[in-house]
Amino acid sequence: ARATALAAKAEAAGFVPGLRSQTDDPAPDLQVLIADDPGEAGLWYRLAPVTYAGGTLSGAPGAGPHPFAPAALGSAILRGPHAGPEAAEEWAALDAARAVRPVADAAELGRAVDELLAPVRAAELAARAWRVSTAGAGVAQAVAAVVAGLLPA
């Protein structure tokens, strides 16, 4: 919903922006590609070595993605102090495993991104987050197999 405004801000700052929904093949001069199709979030989590849980610095309602989405797809996660109550248990599990990089403000966000540009550091964080996010997968699959076996064919 904010994609057009973000593109305008990027352009005002001197960048050449584009919206993913309006291009399949980004132009060579494109400097900022705004991923504005929520249906493609998994693609971007898979491609991005680092994901910032948007809105978690400000505490905006519904801030950030569910943390297990980027975690399960191998992206290291940065988050502000206001992750919101929607996935409080999941955030707590990730925090306890030191599987997210918390940041207090915008200045620290910049330093954290710089820190996670080191592939080894991002990979360590992403691996911890992946372990937390997929910990119950085996149990869920076993339950689903039993239930599926009880259903008529």
N, CA, C and O atoms as a GROMACS GRO file, in nm:
protein
  612
    1ALA      N    1   0.082  -0.119   0.000
    1ALA     CA    2   0.000   0.000   0.000
    1ALA      C    3   0.087   0.126   0.000
    1ALA      O    4   0.044   0.231  -0.048
    2ARG      N    5   0.207   0.116   0.052
    2ARG     CA    6   0.295   0.233   0.061
    2ARG      C    7   0.398   0.238  -0.051
    2ARG      O    8   0.484   0.326  -0.051
    3ALA      N    9   0.391   0.148  -0.145
    3ALA     CA   10   0.495   0.135  -0.246
    3ALA      C   11   0.516   0.261  -0.329
    3ALA      O   12   0.630   0.302  -0.352
    4THR      N   13   0.408   0.324  -0.373
    4THR     CA   14   0.421   0.443  -0.456
    4THR      C   15   0.487   0.556  -0.377
    4THR      O   16   0.572   0.628  -0.430
    5ALA      N   17   0.448   0.572  -0.251
    5ALA     CA   18   0.510   0.676  -0.166
    5ALA      C   19   0.658   0.646  -0.143
    5ALA      O   20   0.740   0.738  -0.143
    6LEU      N   21   0.692   0.519  -0.123
    6LEU     CA   22   0.833   0.483  -0.106
    6LEU      C   23   0.913   0.512  -0.233
    6LEU      O   24   1.026   0.561  -0.226
    7ALA      N   25   0.855   0.484  -0.346
    7ALA     CA   26   0.922   0.513  -0.473
    7ALA      C   27   0.945   0.663  -0.488
    7ALA      O   28   1.051   0.705  -0.533
    8ALA      N   29   0.847   0.743  -0.450
    8ALA     CA   30   0.861   0.888  -0.458
    8ALA      C   31   0.971   0.937  -0.365
    8ALA      O   32   1.049   1.025  -0.401
    9LYS      N   33   0.979   0.880  -0.244
    9LYS     CA   34   1.085   0.918  -0.150
    9LYS      C   35   1.222   0.881  -0.206
    9LYS      O   36   1.317   0.959  -0.197
   10ALA      N   37   1.232   0.762  -0.264
   10ALA     CA   38   1.360   0.719  -0.323
   10ALA      C   39   1.400   0.812  -0.436
   10ALA      O   40   1.517   0.850  -0.448
   11GLU      N   41   1.304   0.849  -0.517
   11GLU     CA   42   1.333   0.940  -0.629
   11GLU      C   43   1.376   1.078  -0.578
   11GLU      O   44   1.468   1.138  -0.632
   12ALA      N   45   1.308   1.127  -0.475
   12ALA     CA   46   1.342   1.257  -0.416
   12ALA      C   47   1.483   1.256  -0.356
   12ALA      O   48   1.550   1.359  -0.350
   13ALA      N   49   1.527   1.138  -0.313
   13ALA     CA   50   1.661   1.124  -0.256
   13ALA      C   51   1.768   1.105  -0.363
   13ALA      O   52   1.886   1.091  -0.332
   14GLY      N   53   1.726   1.104  -0.490
   14GLY     CA   54   1.823   1.096  -0.599
   14GLY      C   55   1.843   0.957  -0.657
   14GLY      O   56   1.936   0.936  -0.735
   15PHE      N   57   1.758   0.862  -0.620
   15PHE     CA   58   1.770   0.726  -0.672
   15PHE      C   59   1.673   0.705  -0.787
   15PHE      O   60   1.577   0.780  -0.805
   16VAL      N   61   1.699   0.600  -0.865
   16VAL     CA   62   1.608   0.559  -0.971
   16VAL      C   63   1.530   0.438  -0.916
   16VAL      O   64   1.584   0.328  -0.908
   17PRO      N   65   1.403   0.460  -0.878
   17PRO     CA   66   1.324   0.351  -0.818
   17PRO      C   67   1.238   0.278  -0.921
   17PRO      O   68   1.215   0.326  -1.032
   18GLY      N   69   1.190   0.162  -0.879
   18GLY     CA   70   1.095   0.086  -0.959
   18GLY      C   71   1.013  -0.003  -0.868
   18GLY      O   72   1.057  -0.042  -0.760
   19LEU      N   73   0.893  -0.035  -0.913
   19LEU     CA   74   0.805  -0.124  -0.838
   19LEU      C   75   0.809  -0.262  -0.901
   19LEU      O   76   0.796  -0.274  -1.023
   20ARG      N   77   0.827  -0.363  -0.822
   20ARG     CA   78   0.832  -0.500  -0.873
   20ARG      C   79   0.704  -0.536  -0.948
   20ARG      O   80   0.709  -0.607  -1.048
   21SER      N   81   0.591  -0.487  -0.900
   21SER     CA   82   0.463  -0.519  -0.964
   21SER      C   83   0.452  -0.461  -1.105
   21SER      O   84   0.365  -0.502  -1.182
   22GLN      N   85   0.539  -0.366  -1.138
   22GLN     CA   86   0.532  -0.302  -1.269
   22GLN      C   87   0.643  -0.344  -1.364
   22GLN      O   88   0.651  -0.294  -1.477
   23THR      N   89   0.729  -0.436  -1.321
   23THR     CA   90   0.838  -0.479  -1.408
   23THR      C   91   0.875  -0.624  -1.383
   23THR      O   92   0.890  -0.666  -1.268
   24ASP      N   93   0.891  -0.699  -1.489
   24ASP     CA   94   0.942  -0.835  -1.477
   24ASP      C   95   1.093  -0.837  -1.492
   24ASP      O   96   1.162  -0.922  -1.435
   25ASP      N   97   1.144  -0.743  -1.569
   25ASP     CA   98   1.287  -0.735  -1.598
   25ASP      C   99   1.335  -0.595  -1.564
   25ASP      O  100   1.320  -0.504  -1.645
   26PRO      N  101   1.394  -0.575  -1.444
   26PRO     CA  102   1.436  -0.441  -1.404
   26PRO      C  103   1.536  -0.381  -1.502
   26PRO      O  104   1.626  -0.449  -1.553
   27ALA      N  105   1.519  -0.253  -1.528
   27ALA     CA  106   1.608  -0.180  -1.619
   27ALA      C  107   1.749  -0.171  -1.559
   27ALA      O  108   1.764  -0.172  -1.437
   28PRO      N  109   1.851  -0.162  -1.645
   28PRO     CA  110   1.989  -0.156  -1.596
   28PRO      C  111   2.018  -0.036  -1.504
   28PRO      O  112   2.106  -0.044  -1.418
   29ASP      N  113   1.945   0.076  -1.522
   29ASP     CA  114   1.971   0.194  -1.440
   29ASP      C  115   1.893   0.195  -1.308
   29ASP      O  116   1.908   0.288  -1.228
   30LEU      N  117   1.812   0.093  -1.284
   30LEU     CA  118   1.733   0.084  -1.161
   30LEU      C  119   1.825   0.073  -1.039
   30LEU      O  120   1.916  -0.009  -1.038
   31GLN      N  121   1.800   0.155  -0.938
   31GLN     CA  122   1.882   0.153  -0.817
   31GLN      C  123   1.807   0.102  -0.694
   31GLN      O  124   1.868   0.048  -0.602
   32VAL      N  125   1.676   0.119  -0.693
   32VAL     CA  126   1.594   0.074  -0.580
   32VAL      C  127   1.474  -0.002  -0.637
   32VAL      O  128   1.392   0.055  -0.708
   33LEU      N  129   1.466  -0.130  -0.604
   33LEU     CA  130   1.351  -0.210  -0.647
   33LEU      C  131   1.263  -0.235  -0.526
   33LEU      O  132   1.306  -0.298  -0.429
   34ILE      N  133   1.141  -0.186  -0.531
   34ILE     CA  134   1.048  -0.200  -0.420
   34ILE      C  135   0.963  -0.323  -0.443
   34ILE      O  136   0.886  -0.330  -0.539
   35ALA      N  137   0.979  -0.422  -0.355
   35ALA     CA  138   0.904  -0.547  -0.365
   35ALA      C  139   0.765  -0.523  -0.306
   35ALA      O  140   0.745  -0.532  -0.185
   36ASP      N  141   0.670  -0.493  -0.393
   36ASP     CA  142   0.536  -0.451  -0.348
   36ASP      C  143   0.429  -0.558  -0.367
   36ASP      O  144   0.310  -0.526  -0.357
   37ASP      N  145   0.467  -0.680  -0.392
   37ASP     CA  146   0.370  -0.789  -0.407
   37ASP      C  147   0.386  -0.884  -0.289
   37ASP      O  148   0.482  -0.961  -0.285
   38PRO      N  149   0.294  -0.880  -0.192
   38PRO     CA  150   0.307  -0.967  -0.075
   38PRO      C  151   0.315  -1.116  -0.110
   38PRO      O  152   0.369  -1.195  -0.032
   39GLY      N  153   0.263  -1.152  -0.224
   39GLY     CA  154   0.268  -1.292  -0.266
   39GLY      C  155   0.409  -1.339  -0.299
   39GLY      O  156   0.434  -1.459  -0.308
   40GLU      N  157   0.501  -1.247  -0.318
   40GLU     CA  158   0.639  -1.281  -0.349
   40GLU      C  159   0.731  -1.274  -0.227
   40GLU      O  160   0.853  -1.286  -0.242
   41ALA      N  161   0.677  -1.255  -0.109
   41ALA     CA  162   0.760  -1.239   0.011
   41ALA      C  163   0.858  -1.356   0.028
   41ALA      O  164   0.975  -1.334   0.061
   42GLY      N  165   0.812  -1.477   0.007
   42GLY     CA  166   0.901  -1.593   0.023
   42GLY      C  167   1.021  -1.588  -0.070
   42GLY      O  168   1.132  -1.625  -0.030
   43LEU      N  169   1.000  -1.542  -0.192
   43LEU     CA  170   1.111  -1.528  -0.287
   43LEU      C  171   1.216  -1.432  -0.230
   43LEU      O  172   1.335  -1.462  -0.234
   44TRP      N  173   1.172  -1.319  -0.179
   44TRP     CA  174   1.266  -1.219  -0.128
   44TRP      C  175   1.335  -1.267  -0.002
   44TRP      O  176   1.454  -1.240   0.017
   45TYR      N  177   1.263  -1.337   0.087
   45TYR     CA  178   1.329  -1.392   0.207
   45TYR      C  179   1.436  -1.492   0.167
   45TYR      O  180   1.543  -1.498   0.228
   46ARG      N  181   1.409  -1.571   0.065
   46ARG     CA  182   1.506  -1.670   0.019
   46ARG      C  183   1.628  -1.603  -0.042
   46ARG      O  184   1.741  -1.650  -0.023
   47LEU      N  185   1.608  -1.494  -0.115
   47LEU     CA  186   1.718  -1.425  -0.182
   47LEU      C  187   1.797  -1.334  -0.088
   47LEU      O  188   1.918  -1.315  -0.106
   48ALA      N  189   1.730  -1.278   0.011
   48ALA     CA  190   1.794  -1.178   0.098
   48ALA      C  191   1.873  -1.244   0.211
   48ALA      O  192   1.818  -1.324   0.286
   49PRO      N  193   2.000  -1.211   0.224
   49PRO     CA  194   2.075  -1.266   0.337
   49PRO      C  195   2.029  -1.206   0.470
   49PRO      O  196   2.048  -1.266   0.576
   50VAL      N  197   1.967  -1.085   0.464
   50VAL     CA  198   1.922  -1.017   0.586
   50VAL      C  199   1.782  -0.961   0.563
   50VAL      O  200   1.754  -0.904   0.457
   51THR      N  201   1.695  -0.977   0.662
   51THR     CA  202   1.561  -0.921   0.659
   51THR      C  203   1.541  -0.832   0.780
   51THR      O  204   1.568  -0.874   0.893
   52TYR      N  205   1.495  -0.710   0.758
   52TYR     CA  206   1.456  -0.622   0.869
   52TYR      C  207   1.306  -0.636   0.887
   52TYR      O  208   1.231  -0.621   0.790
   53ALA      N  209   1.260  -0.664   1.008
   53ALA     CA  210   1.118  -0.676   1.038
   53ALA      C  211   1.061  -0.534   1.044
   53ALA      O  212   1.062  -0.470   1.150
   54GLY      N  213   1.013  -0.487   0.932
   54GLY     CA  214   0.967  -0.349   0.917
   54GLY      C  215   0.863  -0.309   1.019
   54GLY      O  216   0.773  -0.387   1.053
   55GLY      N  217   0.876  -0.186   1.068
   55GLY     CA  218   0.781  -0.132   1.166
   55GLY      C  219   0.816  -0.162   1.309
   55GLY      O  220   0.754  -0.108   1.400
   56THR      N  221   0.915  -0.248   1.332
   56THR     CA  222   0.946  -0.286   1.470
   56THR      C  223   1.027  -0.180   1.545
   56THR      O  224   1.045  -0.191   1.666
   57LEU      N  225   1.075  -0.079   1.476
   57LEU     CA  226   1.138   0.034   1.547
   57LEU      C  227   1.031   0.129   1.598
   57LEU      O  228   1.044   0.185   1.706
   58SER      N  229   0.926   0.147   1.521
   58SER     CA  230   0.821   0.242   1.558
   58SER      C  231   0.708   0.180   1.638
   58SER      O  232   0.636   0.251   1.709
   59GLY      N  233   0.691   0.050   1.628
   59GLY     CA  234   0.578  -0.015   1.694
   59GLY      C  235   0.450  -0.001   1.618
   59GLY      O  236   0.342  -0.006   1.676
   60ALA      N  237   0.459   0.016   1.486
   60ALA     CA  238   0.339   0.027   1.403
   60ALA      C  239   0.254  -0.098   1.418
   60ALA      O  240   0.308  -0.208   1.431
   61PRO      N  241   0.121  -0.083   1.415
   61PRO     CA  242   0.033  -0.201   1.427
   61PRO      C  243   0.066  -0.304   1.320
   61PRO      O  244   0.086  -0.270   1.203
   62GLY      N  245   0.071  -0.430   1.359
   62GLY     CA  246   0.102  -0.538   1.265
   62GLY      C  247   0.245  -0.531   1.215
   62GLY      O  248   0.273  -0.571   1.102
   63ALA      N  249   0.334  -0.480   1.297
   63ALA     CA  250   0.473  -0.457   1.255
   63ALA      C  251   0.543  -0.584   1.211
   63ALA      O  252   0.536  -0.687   1.279
   64GLY      N  253   0.609  -0.575   1.098
   64GLY     CA  254   0.697  -0.680   1.050
   64GLY      C  255   0.628  -0.806   1.006
   64GLY      O  256   0.509  -0.827   1.030
   65PRO      N  257   0.706  -0.891   0.941
   65PRO     CA  258   0.653  -1.021   0.900
   65PRO      C  259   0.648  -1.114   1.020
   65PRO      O  260   0.711  -1.086   1.122
   66HIS      N  261   0.573  -1.224   1.009
   66HIS     CA  262   0.584  -1.328   1.111
   66HIS      C  263   0.729  -1.373   1.107
   66HIS      O  264   0.780  -1.401   0.999
   67PRO      N  265   0.796  -1.381   1.221
   67PRO     CA  266   0.940  -1.407   1.218
   67PRO      C  267   0.980  -1.542   1.160
   67PRO      O  268   1.092  -1.557   1.113
   68PHE      N  269   0.890  -1.639   1.162
   68PHE     CA  270   0.929  -1.770   1.110
   68PHE      C  271   0.932  -1.773   0.957
   68PHE      O  272   0.992  -1.864   0.900
   69ALA      N  273   0.870  -1.676   0.890
   69ALA     CA  274   0.874  -1.674   0.744
   69ALA      C  275   1.016  -1.651   0.694
   69ALA      O  276   1.067  -1.734   0.619
   70PRO      N  277   1.083  -1.541   0.732
   70PRO     CA  278   1.221  -1.526   0.686
   70PRO      C  279   1.315  -1.629   0.749
   70PRO      O  280   1.412  -1.671   0.687
   71ALA      N  281   1.287  -1.668   0.873
   71ALA     CA  282   1.375  -1.764   0.942
   71ALA      C  283   1.377  -1.898   0.868
   71ALA      O  284   1.484  -1.955   0.847
   72ALA      N  285   1.261  -1.947   0.829
   72ALA     CA  286   1.254  -2.077   0.763
   72ALA      C  287   1.314  -2.075   0.623
   72ALA      O  288   1.345  -2.180   0.566
   73LEU      N  289   1.330  -1.954   0.567
   73LEU     CA  290   1.385  -1.943   0.432
   73LEU      C  291   1.530  -1.895   0.429
   73LEU      O  292   1.582  -1.860   0.324
   74GLY      N  293   1.595  -1.894   0.547
   74GLY     CA  294   1.739  -1.873   0.552
   74GLY      C  295   1.786  -1.729   0.558
   74GLY      O  296   1.902  -1.702   0.529
   75SER      N  297   1.700  -1.636   0.596
   75SER     CA  298   1.740  -1.496   0.605
   75SER      C  299   1.765  -1.459   0.751
   75SER      O  300   1.684  -1.490   0.838
   76ALA      N  301   1.877  -1.393   0.778
   76ALA     CA  302   1.906  -1.343   0.912
   76ALA      C  303   1.808  -1.228   0.940
   76ALA      O  304   1.775  -1.151   0.850
   77ILE      N  305   1.762  -1.218   1.064
   77ILE     CA  306   1.655  -1.123   1.097
   77ILE      C  307   1.705  -1.014   1.191
   77ILE      O  308   1.770  -1.042   1.292
   78LEU      N  309   1.673  -0.890   1.155
   78LEU     CA  310   1.694  -0.774   1.240
   78LEU      C  311   1.557  -0.727   1.286
   78LEU      O  312   1.461  -0.728   1.209
   79ARG      N  313   1.548  -0.685   1.413
   79ARG     CA  314   1.419  -0.633   1.459
   79ARG      C  315   1.440  -0.525   1.563
   79ARG      O  316   1.538  -0.526   1.638
   80GLY      N  317   1.345  -0.432   1.567
   80GLY     CA  318   1.345  -0.327   1.667
   80GLY      C  319   1.281  -0.377   1.795
   80GLY      O  320   1.247  -0.494   1.807
   81PRO      N  321   1.266  -0.287   1.893
   81PRO     CA  322   1.214  -0.326   2.025
   81PRO      C  323   1.064  -0.348   2.030
   81PRO      O  324   1.012  -0.394   2.132
   82HIS      N  325   0.991  -0.317   1.922
   82HIS     CA  326   0.844  -0.326   1.924
   82HIS      C  327   0.794  -0.429   1.823
   82HIS      O  328   0.731  -0.393   1.723
   83ALA      N  329   0.822  -0.556   1.847
   83ALA     CA  330   0.784  -0.660   1.751
   83ALA      C  331   0.634  -0.685   1.750
   83ALA      O  332   0.582  -0.741   1.654
   84GLY      N  333   0.564  -0.645   1.854
   84GLY     CA  334   0.419  -0.661   1.858
   84GLY      C  335   0.378  -0.794   1.916
   84GLY      O  336   0.458  -0.888   1.921
   85PRO      N  337   0.252  -0.803   1.960
   85PRO     CA  338   0.204  -0.923   2.028
   85PRO      C  339   0.164  -1.038   1.935
   85PRO      O  340   0.140  -1.149   1.982
   86GLU      N  341   0.155  -1.013   1.804
   86GLU     CA  342   0.102  -1.113   1.711
   86GLU      C  343   0.180  -1.244   1.714
   86GLU      O  344   0.121  -1.351   1.698
   87ALA      N  345   0.309  -1.237   1.732
   87ALA     CA  346   0.393  -1.358   1.732
   87ALA      C  347   0.490  -1.352   1.851
   87ALA      O  348   0.608  -1.384   1.837
   88ALA      N  349   0.439  -1.310   1.966
   88ALA     CA  350   0.524  -1.289   2.084
   88ALA      C  351   0.601  -1.415   2.124
   88ALA      O  352   0.720  -1.406   2.157
   89GLU      N  353   0.536  -1.530   2.120
   89GLU     CA  354   0.605  -1.656   2.157
   89GLU      C  355   0.719  -1.688   2.061
   89GLU      O  356   0.826  -1.731   2.102
   90GLU      N  357   0.695  -1.666   1.934
   90GLU     CA  358   0.796  -1.695   1.833
   90GLU      C  359   0.915  -1.601   1.847
   90GLU      O  360   1.030  -1.644   1.840
   91TRP      N  361   0.886  -1.471   1.867
   91TRP     CA  362   0.995  -1.376   1.887
   91TRP      C  363   1.075  -1.412   2.012
   91TRP      O  364   1.198  -1.406   2.012
   92ALA      N  365   1.005  -1.451   2.119
   92ALA     CA  366   1.074  -1.488   2.243
   92ALA      C  367   1.164  -1.610   2.222
   92ALA      O  368   1.276  -1.614   2.273
   93ALA      N  369   1.116  -1.708   2.146
   93ALA     CA  370   1.198  -1.826   2.118
   93ALA      C  371   1.322  -1.789   2.037
   93ALA      O  372   1.431  -1.840   2.063
   94LEU      N  373   1.304  -1.703   1.940
   94LEU     CA  374   1.418  -1.658   1.859
   94LEU      C  375   1.517  -1.577   1.944
   94LEU      O  376   1.638  -1.593   1.932
   95ASP      N  377   1.463  -1.490   2.029
   95ASP     CA  378   1.549  -1.411   2.118
   95ASP      C  379   1.629  -1.502   2.211
   95ASP      O  380   1.749  -1.482   2.229
   96ALA      N  381   1.563  -1.601   2.269
   96ALA     CA  382   1.629  -1.692   2.363
   96ALA      C  383   1.742  -1.770   2.295
   96ALA      O  384   1.842  -1.802   2.358
   97ALA      N  385   1.725  -1.800   2.169
   97ALA     CA  386   1.826  -1.875   2.094
   97ALA      C  387   1.932  -1.783   2.031
   97ALA      O  388   2.019  -1.828   1.958
   98ARG      N  389   1.922  -1.654   2.060
   98ARG     CA  390   2.011  -1.555   1.999
   98ARG      C  391   2.009  -1.569   1.846
   98ARG      O  392   2.112  -1.569   1.780
   99ALA      N  393   1.886  -1.582   1.794
   99ALA     CA  394   1.865  -1.607   1.652
   99ALA      C  395   1.815  -1.484   1.576
   99ALA      O  396   1.788  -1.493   1.456
  100VAL      N  397   1.803  -1.372   1.643
  100VAL     CA  398   1.770  -1.246   1.578
  100VAL      C  399   1.868  -1.140   1.628
  100VAL      O  400   1.926  -1.153   1.735
  101ARG      N  401   1.884  -1.037   1.549
  101ARG     CA  402   1.972  -0.927   1.589
  101ARG      C  403   1.883  -0.810   1.628
  101ARG      O  404   1.828  -0.743   1.540
  102PRO      N  405   1.866  -0.785   1.759
  102PRO     CA  406   1.783  -0.672   1.800
  102PRO      C  407   1.856  -0.540   1.778
  102PRO      O  408   1.978  -0.532   1.790
  103VAL      N  409   1.780  -0.437   1.746
  103VAL     CA  410   1.834  -0.302   1.731
  103VAL      C  411   1.743  -0.206   1.806
  103VAL      O  412   1.621  -0.225   1.811
  104ALA      N  413   1.802  -0.103   1.865
  104ALA     CA  414   1.725  -0.009   1.946
  104ALA      C  415   1.673   0.111   1.867
  104ALA      O  416   1.570   0.168   1.903
  105ASP      N  417   1.743   0.148   1.761
  105ASP     CA  418   1.705   0.267   1.686
  105ASP      C  419   1.761   0.261   1.544
  105ASP      O  420   1.830   0.165   1.507
  106ALA      N  421   1.731   0.364   1.466
  106ALA     CA  422   1.772   0.364   1.325
  106ALA      C  423   1.924   0.362   1.309
  106ALA      O  424   1.975   0.296   1.219
  107ALA      N  425   1.995   0.432   1.396
  107ALA     CA  426   2.142   0.432   1.386
  107ALA      C  427   2.198   0.293   1.410
  107ALA      O  428   2.289   0.249   1.340
  108GLU      N  429   2.142   0.222   1.508
  108GLU     CA  430   2.189   0.087   1.535
  108GLU      C  431   2.148  -0.008   1.422
  108GLU      O  432   2.220  -0.104   1.394
  109LEU      N  433   2.035   0.018   1.358
  109LEU     CA  434   1.993  -0.063   1.244
  109LEU      C  435   2.100  -0.058   1.135
  109LEU      O  436   2.136  -0.161   1.077
  110GLY      N  437   2.151   0.061   1.106
  110GLY     CA  438   2.257   0.075   1.006
  110GLY      C  439   2.382  -0.003   1.043
  110GLY      O  440   2.442  -0.069   0.958
  111ARG      N  441   2.421   0.005   1.170
  111ARG     CA  442   2.540  -0.069   1.215
  111ARG      C  443   2.516  -0.220   1.207
  111ARG      O  444   2.606  -0.296   1.172
  112ALA      N  445   2.394  -0.263   1.241
  112ALA     CA  446   2.363  -0.407   1.238
  112ALA      C  447   2.364  -0.460   1.095
  112ALA      O  448   2.413  -0.571   1.070
  113VAL      N  449   2.311  -0.383   1.001
  113VAL     CA  450   2.316  -0.425   0.860
  113VAL      C  451   2.462  -0.439   0.817
  113VAL      O  452   2.499  -0.537   0.752
  114ASP      N  453   2.543  -0.341   0.854
  114ASP     CA  454   2.685  -0.347   0.821
  114ASP      C  455   2.750  -0.472   0.881
  114ASP      O  456   2.828  -0.540   0.814
  115GLU      N  457   2.717  -0.502   1.005
  115GLU     CA  458   2.770  -0.622   1.073
  115GLU      C  459   2.729  -0.749   1.000
  115GLU      O  460   2.809  -0.841   0.984
  116LEU      N  461   2.604  -0.753   0.954
  116LEU     CA  462   2.553  -0.875   0.890
  116LEU      C  463   2.590  -0.885   0.742
  116LEU      O  464   2.554  -0.982   0.676
  117LEU      N  465   2.660  -0.786   0.690
  117LEU     CA  466   2.713  -0.800   0.555
  117LEU      C  467   2.826  -0.901   0.552
  117LEU      O  468   2.863  -0.951   0.445
  118ALA      N  469   2.881  -0.932   0.668
  118ALA     CA  470   2.980  -1.039   0.678
  118ALA      C  471   2.903  -1.171   0.664
  118ALA      O  472   2.824  -1.205   0.752
  119PRO      N  473   2.925  -1.246   0.556
  119PRO     CA  474   2.847  -1.367   0.531
  119PRO      C  475   2.847  -1.468   0.646
  119PRO      O  476   2.745  -1.531   0.672
  120VAL      N  477   2.958  -1.482   0.715
  120VAL     CA  478   2.963  -1.579   0.824
  120VAL      C  479   2.869  -1.538   0.936
  120VAL      O  480   2.799  -1.623   0.992
  121ARG      N  481   2.865  -1.410   0.970
  121ARG     CA  482   2.779  -1.363   1.078
  121ARG      C  483   2.632  -1.380   1.041
  121ARG      O  484   2.552  -1.426   1.123
  122ALA      N  485   2.595  -1.343   0.919
  122ALA     CA  486   2.457  -1.359   0.874
  122ALA      C  487   2.418  -1.506   0.872
  122ALA      O  488   2.307  -1.542   0.911
  123ALA      N  489   2.508  -1.591   0.827
  123ALA     CA  490   2.479  -1.735   0.820
  123ALA      C  491   2.459  -1.794   0.960
  123ALA      O  492   2.372  -1.878   0.979
  124GLU      N  493   2.539  -1.752   1.056
  124GLU     CA  494   2.524  -1.802   1.194
  124GLU      C  495   2.386  -1.766   1.248
  124GLU      O  496   2.316  -1.851   1.304
  125LEU      N  497   2.347  -1.641   1.231
  125LEU     CA  498   2.218  -1.594   1.280
  125LEU      C  499   2.104  -1.666   1.208
  125LEU      O  500   2.009  -1.711   1.272
  126ALA      N  501   2.114  -1.677   1.077
  126ALA     CA  502   2.010  -1.743   0.997
  126ALA      C  503   1.998  -1.891   1.035
  126ALA      O  504   1.887  -1.944   1.040
  127ALA      N  505   2.110  -1.957   1.060
  127ALA     CA  506   2.105  -2.100   1.098
  127ALA      C  507   2.035  -2.119   1.231
  127ALA      O  508   1.955  -2.212   1.247
  128ARG      N  509   2.064  -2.032   1.328
  128ARG     CA  510   1.996  -2.042   1.458
  128ARG      C  511   1.846  -2.020   1.441
  128ARG      O  512   1.765  -2.092   1.500
  129ALA      N  513   1.809  -1.920   1.361
  129ALA     CA  514   1.668  -1.889   1.340
  129ALA      C  515   1.598  -2.005   1.268
  129ALA      O  516   1.483  -2.038   1.299
  130TRP      N  517   1.666  -2.065   1.171
  130TRP     CA  518   1.607  -2.178   1.099
  130TRP      C  519   1.580  -2.294   1.194
  130TRP      O  520   1.474  -2.357   1.188
  131ARG      N  521   1.676  -2.323   1.284
  131ARG     CA  522   1.655  -2.432   1.380
  131ARG      C  523   1.535  -2.406   1.468
  131ARG      O  524   1.456  -2.498   1.494
  132VAL      N  525   1.519  -2.283   1.515
  132VAL     CA  526   1.404  -2.250   1.600
  132VAL      C  527   1.275  -2.260   1.522
  132VAL      O  528   1.177  -2.318   1.570
  133SER      N  529   1.273  -2.205   1.401
  133SER     CA  530   1.150  -2.200   1.323
  133SER      C  531   1.104  -2.336   1.272
  133SER      O  532   0.985  -2.355   1.245
  134THR      N  533   1.195  -2.431   1.260
  134THR     CA  534   1.157  -2.563   1.208
  134THR      C  535   1.158  -2.672   1.315
  134THR      O  536   1.143  -2.790   1.283
  135ALA      N  537   1.176  -2.633   1.440
  135ALA     CA  538   1.188  -2.731   1.548
  135ALA      C  539   1.067  -2.824   1.559
  135ALA      O  540   1.084  -2.942   1.590
  136GLY      N  541   0.948  -2.775   1.534
  136GLY     CA  542   0.829  -2.858   1.548
  136GLY      C  543   0.783  -2.924   1.419
  136GLY      O  544   0.678  -2.987   1.417
  137ALA      N  545   0.858  -2.910   1.313
  137ALA     CA  546   0.814  -2.961   1.183
  137ALA      C  547   0.796  -3.112   1.183
  137ALA      O  548   0.700  -3.162   1.124
  138GLY      N  549   0.886  -3.184   1.247
  138GLY     CA  550   0.875  -3.330   1.250
  138GLY      C  551   0.750  -3.377   1.321
  138GLY      O  552   0.683  -3.469   1.274
  139VAL      N  553   0.718  -3.314   1.431
  139VAL     CA  554   0.596  -3.349   1.506
  139VAL      C  555   0.473  -3.318   1.422
  139VAL      O  556   0.380  -3.399   1.416
  140ALA      N  557   0.471  -3.201   1.358
  140ALA     CA  558   0.356  -3.164   1.276
  140ALA      C  559   0.336  -3.263   1.161
  140ALA      O  560   0.223  -3.298   1.130
  141GLN      N  561   0.444  -3.306   1.099
  141GLN     CA  562   0.434  -3.403   0.990
  141GLN      C  563   0.384  -3.538   1.039
  141GLN      O  564   0.305  -3.603   0.972
  142ALA      N  565   0.429  -3.580   1.157
  142ALA     CA  566   0.384  -3.708   1.213
  142ALA      C  567   0.234  -3.703   1.244
  142ALA      O  568   0.162  -3.798   1.214
  143VAL      N  569   0.188  -3.595   1.304
  143VAL     CA  570   0.045  -3.579   1.334
  143VAL      C  571  -0.036  -3.577   1.207
  143VAL      O  572  -0.140  -3.641   1.199
  144ALA      N  573   0.013  -3.503   1.106
  144ALA     CA  574  -0.060  -3.494   0.979
  144ALA      C  575  -0.070  -3.631   0.913
  144ALA      O  576  -0.173  -3.664   0.854
  145ALA      N  577   0.035  -3.712   0.922
  145ALA     CA  578   0.032  -3.846   0.863
  145ALA      C  579  -0.072  -3.934   0.931
  145ALA      O  580  -0.144  -4.008   0.864
  146VAL      N  581  -0.081  -3.926   1.064
  146VAL     CA  582  -0.180  -4.006   1.138
  146VAL      C  583  -0.320  -3.962   1.100
  146VAL      O  584  -0.406  -4.045   1.074
  147VAL      N  585  -0.343  -3.830   1.098
  147VAL     CA  586  -0.476  -3.779   1.064
  147VAL      C  587  -0.512  -3.818   0.921
  147VAL      O  588  -0.624  -3.861   0.895
  148ALA      N  589  -0.418  -3.804   0.828
  148ALA     CA  590  -0.444  -3.840   0.689
  148ALA      C  591  -0.479  -3.988   0.677
  148ALA      O  592  -0.563  -4.026   0.595
  149GLY      N  593  -0.416  -4.072   0.758
  149GLY     CA  594  -0.447  -4.214   0.756
  149GLY      C  595  -0.586  -4.247   0.806
  149GLY      O  596  -0.641  -4.351   0.771
  150LEU      N  597  -0.643  -4.162   0.886
  150LEU     CA  598  -0.778  -4.184   0.941
  150LEU      C  599  -0.888  -4.133   0.849
  150LEU      O  600  -1.004  -4.169   0.866
  151LEU      N  601  -0.853  -4.052   0.752
  151LEU     CA  602  -0.952  -3.996   0.661
  151LEU      C  603  -0.987  -4.095   0.550
  151LEU      O  604  -0.902  -4.172   0.505
  152PRO      N  605  -1.111  -4.092   0.506
  152PRO     CA  606  -1.148  -4.180   0.394
  152PRO      C  607  -1.076  -4.137   0.266
  152PRO      O  608  -1.050  -4.019   0.244
  153ALA      N  609  -1.044  -4.235   0.184
  153ALA     CA  610  -0.970  -4.208   0.060
  153ALA      C  611  -1.051  -4.140  -0.043
  153ALA      O  612  -1.001  -4.110  -0.152
   0.00000   0.00000   0.00000
